[in-house]
Amino acid sequence: SRNKIDSLEENTISSPMPGKVVKILVKPGDQVKAGDTVVVVSAMKMESEYKVKKDRLIKEIRVKEGDTVSANQPLIIIE
């Protein structure tokens, strides 16, 4: 089962715990709508979907699918 996690940061989506990037669903320049999933991270045998809370623009993607990430590492920059 997948957790649904809202990013707490205003302009950054990051994983609260170490994990692995499973899927990136956006690319720089994409307009995303509130509730859209932008990245899926697997941590502790669970997949978490990271969603945006409001309509945003994807500015930069800092990771690739398959990357191992540390806690609080920025994954996607939004504006």
Secondary structure, 3 states (H helix, E strand, C coil): CEEEEECCCCCEEECCCCEEEEEECCCCCCEECCCCEEEEEEECCEEEEEECCCCEEEEEECCCCCCEECCCCEEEEEC
